[in-house]
Amino acid sequence: MTKNIGKVDKAARIVVGVILIVLGMMTNSLLGLIGIIPIVTAFLGTCPLYTLLNMNTCNDKFES
């Protein structure tokens, strides 16, 4: 898979994912499970939705 997530996007996804997981744990809701998605895509470096929309946030040619 081609990487399509840049460094800033990756950091933002990790932060949002952690916040969603913490909120999910605090409220006993499914937000915790939803928070896993941005973290997984950040660590994989690719987002299926970005692929469908033909988006790429990699600024550096060495990231992909």
Secondary structure, 3 states (H helix, E strand, C coil): CCCCCCHHHHHHHHHHHHHHHHHHHHHCCCHHHHCHHHHHHHHHCCCHHHHHCCCCCCCCCCCC
